[in-house]
Amino acid sequence: MSTGEHAIARKIWKKLSKGNPNAHGMRHNIALTYIGEERYAEAEPLLFDEIEDFGDYYPRLRALADMYYAWGKGSAANEWYRKVAQRDDCPDSERKLIQRRIELTSNDALYSDVLKSLEDVRKGNALLAQDQWQEARECFRRASELDPTNIQAMNNIGTIELNHNEDPEAAKAWFEKALNWSDLSWLRKNLALAEKAIQL
């Protein structure tokens, strides 16, 4: 989502929560829109309130871990990824990524590269907004090397290859690389688009 889309989604969730703002899942979903805008300090208390009211649950704990990972709080991310890894409801398809992020946040030098990777994604996104596709692609490529779990960077490269470089084979390879870390539905959708383009 773009910043504008996150704001629209948050407005919808807040409208739905009127009359029962503490309903199950409402604060979690609103928190995710703040995370999407890197407004982590606003997301954090909402996620903790959700856990306090409704208990531990994989998506809540994972959201906290991912938030701290992106926020630059490696120690906190490590703590929450470890909690997530111990849960029976943690999907097997996510365990490889979670274990790797535990390793990345256990080492200061490796986590320093993660922070550089996140900054490269920000730079790449800014270049995308200016239609500078190849410059953005280079930022995302560098980000994916600095942090091998940076799914957003891999997906963005795949999208550029598909939509701007007209290279669906390259796009397919990048989407598959991202899916190797996390079996997300939107990545599957992008892979299907690349595979369809290959057949044309």
Secondary structure, DSSP 8 states (H G I E B T S, - for coil): --HHHHHHHHHHHHHHHTT-TTSTTHHHHHHHHHHHTT-HHHHHHHHHHHHHHH---HHHHHHHHHHHHHHT-HHHHHHHHHHHHT-TTS-HHHHHHHHHHHHHTT-HHHHHHHHHHHHHHHHHHHHHHTT-HHHHHHHHHHHHHH-TT-HHHHHHHHHHHHHTS--HHHHHHHHHHHHTT---HHHHHHHHHHHHHHH-
